[in-house]
Amino acid sequence: MIVGEQLTIDVRQERDRIVLALRGELDLLGAPRLQSEIESDTVGAADIVVLDLDDVQFIDSAGLRVVLAAQERTKERGQRLALTPGSPQVQRLFSIAGVSGHLHTIASADAALV
């Protein structure tokens, strides 16, 4: 588990995927922590990467940037990336930024990917 000032990332292996469960704020301070975890060997070895955003209370443009970078990085490695919806604030930012339709969202971290 990685703990920062305002962001906690719990990394866990579940069946066919690795889940990064984020808690707190994914902002300018937390974004580099998530980027580092995405680049880790553990995450790089998984077929499916899930960003569990259910406990993210706030996301800013830096957080959005690292989520989009994660999407590109997993694609480069031949992985699948999925996200849980997150809070209304997270969903609103994705909608305003126009990326909601480009991110694969699943109901929960253990939901089936289609």
Backbone as a printed PyTorch tensor [residue, N CA C, xyz], in Angstrom:
tensor([[[  0.8500,  -1.1790,   0.0000],
         [  0.0000,   0.0000,   0.0000],
         [  0.8940,   1.2400,   0.0000]],

        [[  0.5120,   2.2080,  -0.7980],
         [  1.2290,   3.4730,  -0.8680],
         [  0.3650,   4.5150,  -0.1820]],

        [[  0.9520,   5.2340,   0.7610],
         [  0.1940,   6.2460,   1.4800],
         [  0.8510,   7.5960,   1.2670]],

        [[  0.0650,   8.5690,   0.8700],
         [  0.5500,   9.9250,   0.6910],
         [ -0.2150,  10.8520,   1.5910]],

        [[  0.0210,  12.1430,   1.4440],
         [ -0.6750,  13.1270,   2.2510],
         [ -2.1890,  13.0140,   2.1050]],

        [[ -2.6560,  12.9190,   0.8590],
         [ -4.0900,  12.9290,   0.6450],
         [ -4.5730,  11.7880,  -0.2310]],

        [[ -3.6840,  10.9240,  -0.6660],
         [ -4.0700,   9.8230,  -1.5390],
         [ -3.4610,   8.5280,  -1.0240]],

        [[ -4.2970,   7.5080,  -0.9500],
         [ -3.8490,   6.1640,  -0.5990],
         [ -4.1530,   5.2640,  -1.7840]],

        [[ -3.1960,   4.4250,  -2.1330],
         [ -3.3980,   3.4650,  -3.2190],
         [ -3.1650,   2.0690,  -2.6540]],

        [[ -4.2220,   1.2760,  -2.6540],
         [ -4.1460,  -0.1080,  -2.1950],
         [ -4.0750,  -0.9850,  -3.4460]],

        [[ -2.9870,  -1.7230,  -3.5940],
         [ -2.7900,  -2.5750,  -4.7700],
         [ -3.1010,  -4.0030,  -4.3690]],

        [[ -4.0160,  -4.6310,  -5.1300],
         [ -4.3500,  -6.0230,  -4.8150],
         [ -4.5890,  -6.8180,  -6.0960]],

        [[ -4.1630,  -8.0620,  -6.0480],
         [ -4.3740,  -8.9960,  -7.1580],
         [ -5.6960,  -9.6940,  -6.9250]],

        [[ -6.5610,  -9.6730,  -7.9230],
         [ -7.8530, -10.3510,  -7.8280],
         [ -8.0880, -11.1330,  -9.1040]],

        [[ -8.2760, -12.4180,  -8.9820],
         [ -8.5410, -13.3060, -10.1160],
         [ -7.7060, -12.9520, -11.3350]],

        [[ -8.3090, -12.3070, -12.3200],
         [ -7.6600, -12.0370, -13.5990],
         [ -7.1610, -10.6110, -13.7260]],

        [[ -7.0660,  -9.8940, -12.6200],
         [ -6.7440,  -8.4640, -12.7130],
         [ -5.9750,  -7.9660, -11.5020]],

        [[ -5.3800,  -6.7990, -11.6970],
         [ -4.7900,  -6.0760, -10.5750],
         [ -5.6550,  -4.8430, -10.3570]],

        [[ -5.9890,  -4.5920,  -9.1060],
         [ -6.8640,  -3.4820,  -8.7600],
         [ -6.0560,  -2.4470,  -7.9890]],

        [[ -6.1300,  -1.2130,  -8.4460],
         [ -5.5470,  -0.0920,  -7.7240],
         [ -6.7120,   0.6750,  -7.1200]],

        [[ -6.9290,   0.4750,  -5.8210],
         [ -8.0350,   1.1280,  -5.1220],
         [ -7.5300,   2.4460,  -4.5490]],

        [[ -8.0310,   3.5360,  -5.0800],
         [ -7.5960,   4.8700,  -4.6690],
         [ -8.5600,   5.4300,  -3.6320]],

        [[ -7.9970,   6.0870,  -2.6170],
         [ -8.7940,   6.7590,  -1.6010],
         [ -8.2040,   8.1390,  -1.3630]],

        [[ -9.0780,   9.1270,  -1.3400],
         [ -8.6280,  10.4880,  -1.0670],
         [ -8.7530,  11.3700,  -2.2890]],

        [[ -7.7170,  12.1830,  -2.5170],
         [ -7.7390,  13.1590,  -3.5940],
         [ -6.6810,  12.8340,  -4.6410]],

        [[ -7.1250,  12.7150,  -5.8730],
         [ -6.2080,  12.4810,  -6.9930],
         [ -5.9600,  13.8330,  -7.6410]],

        [[ -4.9430,  14.5050,  -7.1190],
         [ -4.6500,  15.8680,  -7.5440],
         [ -3.1670,  15.9950,  -7.8660]],

        [[ -2.6830,  17.2110,  -7.9240],
         [ -1.2860,  17.4770,  -8.2610],
         [ -0.3180,  16.7170,  -7.3580]],

        [[ -0.6660,  16.5490,  -6.0910],
         [  0.1960,  15.8070,  -5.1720],
         [  0.0680,  14.2960,  -5.3380]],

        [[ -1.1340,  13.8150,  -5.5970],
         [ -1.3660,  12.3790,  -5.6890],
         [ -1.0820,  11.7750,  -7.0480]],

        [[ -1.1910,  12.5590,  -8.1030],
         [ -1.0210,  12.0470,  -9.4660],
         [  0.3260,  11.3430,  -9.6890]],

        [[  1.4470,  11.8990,  -9.2150],
         [  2.7230,  11.1940,  -9.4260],
         [  2.7700,   9.8320,  -8.7270]],

        [[  2.0840,   9.6940,  -7.6000],
         [  2.0380,   8.4010,  -6.9100],
         [  1.3240,   7.3670,  -7.7760]],

        [[  0.2020,   7.7720,  -8.3780],
         [ -0.5240,   6.8450,  -9.2480],
         [  0.3080,   6.5300, -10.4880]],

        [[  0.9430,   7.5230, -11.0720],
         [  1.7780,   7.2980, -12.2530],
         [  2.8860,   6.3000, -11.9440]],

        [[  3.5090,   6.4430, -10.8020],
         [  4.5660,   5.5230, -10.3950],
         [  4.0360,   4.0970, -10.2470]],

        [[  2.8610,   3.9630,  -9.6820],
         [  2.2740,   2.6330,  -9.4940],
         [  1.9160,   2.0060, -10.8410]],

        [[  1.3930,   2.7970, -11.7680],
         [  1.0580,   2.2940, -13.1030],
         [  2.3090,   1.7480, -13.7940]],

        [[  3.4460,   2.3760, -13.5600],
         [  4.7040,   1.9620, -14.1900],
         [  5.3900,   0.8010, -13.4720]],

        [[  4.8600,   0.3730, -12.3330],
         [  5.5040,  -0.6930, -11.5630],
         [  5.4480,  -2.0280, -12.2980]],

        [[  6.3900,  -2.9000, -11.9780],
         [  6.4400,  -4.2270, -12.5840],
         [  5.1870,  -5.0380, -12.2590]],

        [[  4.6690,  -4.8870, -11.0430],
         [  3.4740,  -5.6240, -10.6260],
         [  2.2960,  -5.2920, -11.5240]],

        [[  2.0550,  -4.0190, -11.7590],
         [  0.9470,  -3.5980, -12.6070],
         [  1.2380,  -3.9510, -14.0590]],

        [[  2.4660,  -3.8120, -14.4720],
         [  2.8440,  -4.1110, -15.8470],
         [  2.6700,  -5.5640, -16.2310]],

        [[  2.6550,  -6.4630, -15.2540],
         [  2.5390,  -7.8950, -15.5290],
         [  1.0860,  -8.3720, -15.6330]],

        [[  0.1280,  -7.5350, -15.2640],
         [ -1.2820,  -7.9430, -15.2590],
         [ -1.9040,  -7.8070, -16.6460]],

        [[ -2.8860,  -8.6500, -16.9280],
         [ -3.6280,  -8.5380, -18.1880],
         [ -4.6530,  -7.4110, -18.1290]],

        [[ -5.2480,  -7.2420, -16.9390],
         [ -6.2920,  -6.2330, -16.7440],
         [ -5.9030,  -5.3580, -15.5600]],

        [[ -6.0190,  -4.0570, -15.7430],
         [ -5.7510,  -3.0940, -14.6760],
         [ -7.0570,  -2.3520, -14.3960]],

        [[ -7.4510,  -2.3410, -13.1260],
         [ -8.6650,  -1.6410, -12.7310],
         [ -8.2960,  -0.5020, -11.7960]],

        [[ -8.7220,   0.7000, -12.1440],
         [ -8.5920,   1.8410, -11.2390],
         [ -9.9230,   1.9670, -10.5120]],

        [[ -9.9160,   1.6230,  -9.2350],
         [-11.1180,   1.7050,  -8.4120],
         [-11.1860,   3.1130,  -7.8360]],

        [[-12.0570,   3.9370,  -8.4040],
         [-12.1720,   5.3430,  -8.0220],
         [-13.3110,   5.6050,  -7.0440]],

        [[-13.9250,   4.5430,  -6.5280],
         [-15.0970,   4.7110,  -5.6720],
         [-14.8440,   5.5820,  -4.4470]],

        [[-13.6220,   5.5780,  -3.9200],
         [-13.3140,   6.3570,  -2.7190],
         [-12.4820,   7.6030,  -3.0140]],

        [[-12.4840,   8.0330,  -4.2740],
         [-11.8070,   9.2840,  -4.6440],
         [-12.8210,  10.4100,  -4.4830]],

        [[-12.5270,  11.3270,  -3.5660],
         [-13.4500,  12.4300,  -3.3150],
         [-13.2360,  13.6020,  -4.2620]],

        [[-12.0190,  13.7220,  -4.7940],
         [-11.6950,  14.8770,  -5.6260],
         [-10.6720,  14.4730,  -6.6640]],

        [[-10.8420,  14.9950,  -7.8750],
         [ -9.8540,  14.8050,  -8.9340],
         [ -9.7190,  16.1270,  -9.6770]],

        [[ -8.4850,  16.5060,  -9.9780],
         [ -8.2610,  17.7390, -10.7430],
         [ -7.6410,  17.3860, -12.0870]],

        [[ -7.1890,  18.4000, -12.8030],
         [ -6.6500,  18.1640, -14.1450],
         [ -5.4060,  17.2790, -14.1170]],

        [[ -4.6020,  17.3630, -13.0650],
         [ -3.4260,  16.4960, -12.9520],
         [ -3.8590,  15.0440, -12.7860]],

        [[ -4.8980,  14.8210, -12.0050],
         [ -5.4320,  13.4790, -11.8300],
         [ -6.0150,  12.9460, -13.1220]],

        [[ -6.7430,  13.7940, -13.8310],
         [ -7.3110,  13.4030, -15.1200],
         [ -6.1970,  13.0260, -16.0970]],

        [[ -5.1480,  13.8240, -16.1050],
         [ -4.0210,  13.5670, -17.0090],
         [ -3.3960,  12.2030, -16.7340]],

        [[ -3.2180,  11.8470, -15.4620],
         [ -2.5850,  10.5680, -15.1480],
         [ -3.5240,   9.3990, -15.4600]],

        [[ -4.8290,   9.5800, -15.3250],
         [ -5.7770,   8.5340, -15.7180],
         [ -5.6970,   8.3070, -17.2300]],

        [[ -5.6620,   9.3900, -17.9970],
         [ -5.5490,   9.2580, -19.4510],
         [ -4.2050,   8.6690, -19.8600]],

        [[ -3.1420,   9.0360, -19.1490],
         [ -1.8220,   8.4540, -19.4180],
         [ -1.8230,   6.9640, -19.0880]],

        [[ -2.5220,   6.5810, -18.0410],
         [ -2.6300,   5.1650, -17.6820],
         [ -3.3380,   4.3900, -18.7870]],

        [[ -4.3560,   5.0050, -19.3720],
         [ -5.0690,   4.3650, -20.4630],
         [ -4.1210,   4.1150, -21.6410]],

        [[ -3.3270,   5.1070, -21.9830],
         [ -2.3740,   4.9530, -23.0880],
         [ -1.2900,   3.9330, -22.7580]],

        [[ -0.7790,   3.9760, -21.5320],
         [  0.3070,   3.0710, -21.1390],
         [ -0.1580,   1.6180, -21.1350]],

        [[ -1.3460,   1.3770, -20.6000],
         [ -1.8450,   0.0000, -20.5890],
         [ -2.1010,  -0.4820, -22.0190]],

        [[ -2.5790,   0.3920, -22.8630],
         [ -2.8100,   0.0400, -24.2690],
         [ -1.4840,  -0.3420, -24.9370]],

        [[ -0.4350,   0.4280, -24.6840],
         [  0.8930,   0.1370, -25.2400],
         [  1.3850,  -1.2380, -24.8080]],

        [[  1.0720,  -1.6280, -23.5730],
         [  1.5310,  -2.9100, -23.0300],
         [  0.5870,  -4.0590, -23.3670]],

        [[ -0.4750,  -3.7900, -24.1110],
         [ -1.4180,  -4.8420, -24.4670],
         [ -2.3490,  -5.2340, -23.3390]],

        [[ -2.5250,  -4.3430, -22.3840],
         [ -3.4070,  -4.5970, -21.2540],
         [ -4.7650,  -3.9450, -21.4900]],

        [[ -5.7220,  -4.3260, -20.6670],
         [ -7.0330,  -3.6690, -20.6690],
         [ -7.1210,  -2.8380, -19.4010]],

        [[ -7.6700,  -1.6320, -19.5290],
         [ -7.8600,  -0.7410, -18.3800],
         [ -9.3480,  -0.4990, -18.1940]],

        [[ -9.7750,  -0.5620, -16.9460],
         [-11.1610,  -0.2550, -16.6080],
         [-11.1540,   0.5920, -15.3440]],

        [[-12.2090,   1.4020, -15.2090],
         [-12.3580,   2.2560, -14.0340],
         [-13.7350,   2.0500, -13.4220]],

        [[-13.8080,   2.2000, -12.1020],
         [-15.1160,   2.2830, -11.4750],
         [-15.5510,   3.7450, -11.5730]],

        [[-16.8440,   4.0250, -11.4880],
         [-17.3370,   5.3820, -11.7600],
         [-16.7970,   6.4830, -10.8450]],

        [[-16.5700,   6.1870,  -9.5980],
         [-16.1150,   7.2270,  -8.6800],
         [-17.2630,   8.1100,  -8.2230]],

        [[-16.9130,   9.1290,  -7.4980],
         [-17.8950,  10.0520,  -6.9280],
         [-18.5430,  10.8980,  -8.0280]],

        [[-19.6330,  11.5810,  -7.7000],
         [-20.2400,  12.4910,  -8.6830],
         [-19.2470,  13.5510,  -9.1800]],

        [[-18.3420,  14.0090,  -8.3180],
         [-17.3510,  15.0090,  -8.7410],
         [-16.4130,  14.4200,  -9.7880]],

        [[-15.9920,  13.1720,  -9.5890],
         [-15.1130,  12.5020, -10.5530],
         [-15.8490,  12.3320, -11.8830]],

        [[-17.0760,  11.8480, -11.8210],
         [-17.8640,  11.6560, -13.0270],
         [-18.0840,  12.9830, -13.7580]],

        [[-18.3230,  14.0340, -13.0120],
         [-18.5520,  15.3550, -13.6150],
         [-17.3090,  15.8390, -14.3590]],

        [[-16.1260,  15.6730, -13.7440],
         [-14.8910,  16.0980, -14.4070],
         [-14.6820,  15.3220, -15.7000]],

        [[-14.8880,  14.0000, -15.6650],
         [-14.7330,  13.1970, -16.8800],
         [-15.7150,  13.6620, -17.9530]],

        [[-16.9270,  13.9930, -17.5450],
         [-17.9450,  14.4560, -18.4880],
         [-17.5800,  15.8140, -19.0830]],

        [[-17.1920,  16.7560, -18.2350],
         [-16.8140,  18.0960, -18.6970],
         [-15.6110,  18.0290, -19.6420]],

        [[-14.6640,  17.1570, -19.3120],
         [-13.4630,  17.0140, -20.1390],
         [-13.7500,  16.2570, -21.4390]],

        [[-14.9250,  15.6590, -21.5180],
         [-15.2940,  14.9410, -22.7340],
         [-14.6240,  13.5940, -22.8890]],

        [[-14.2190,  12.9810, -21.7860],
         [-13.5200,  11.7000, -21.8770],
         [-14.3490,  10.5150, -21.3850]],

        [[-15.5290,  10.7760, -20.8630],
         [-16.3570,   9.6920, -20.3120],
         [-16.5490,   8.5590, -21.3150]],

        [[-16.8240,   8.8960, -22.5430],
         [-17.0620,   7.8890, -23.5650],
         [-15.8170,   7.1570, -24.0270]],

        [[-14.6520,   7.6440, -23.6340],
         [-13.3890,   7.0310, -24.0520],
         [-12.7780,   6.1480, -22.9690]],

        [[-13.3630,   6.1470, -21.7860],
         [-12.8580,   5.3500, -20.6680],
         [-13.8000,   4.1800, -20.4330]],

        [[-13.2470,   2.9900, -20.2860],
         [-14.0630,   1.8050, -20.0320],
         [-14.4260,   1.7790, -18.5450]],

        [[-15.7050,   1.9640, -18.2570],
         [-16.1690,   2.0100, -16.8760],
         [-16.9240,   0.7320, -16.5380]],

        [[-16.6450,   0.1970, -15.3410],
         [-17.3430,  -0.9870, -14.8470],
         [-17.9800,  -0.6260, -13.5090]],

        [[-19.0020,  -1.3540, -13.1220],
         [-19.7780,  -1.0500, -11.9160],
         [-18.9680,  -1.1730, -10.6340]],

        [[-18.0860,  -2.1770, -10.5730],
         [-17.2710,  -2.3830,  -9.3740],
         [-15.9430,  -3.0090,  -9.7960]],

        [[-14.9920,  -3.0060,  -8.8780],
         [-13.6500,  -3.4950,  -9.1940],
         [-13.6300,  -4.9610,  -9.6110]],

        [[-14.6240,  -5.7410,  -9.1910],
         [-14.6420,  -7.1540,  -9.5410],
         [-15.6560,  -7.4920, -10.6290]],

        [[-16.2690,  -6.4700, -11.2310],
         [-17.2510,  -6.7070, -12.2870],
         [-16.5770,  -7.2680, -13.5360]],

        [[-17.3540,  -8.0100, -14.3040],
         [-16.8380,  -8.5920, -15.5490],
         [-16.5820,  -7.5080, -16.5730]],

        [[-15.5180,  -7.6600, -17.3270],
         [-15.2190,  -6.7340, -18.4290],
         [-15.8090,  -7.3160, -19.6980]],

        [[-16.4860,  -6.4630, -20.4420],
         [-17.0650,  -6.9240, -21.7180],
         [-16.3800,  -6.2390, -22.8690]]])
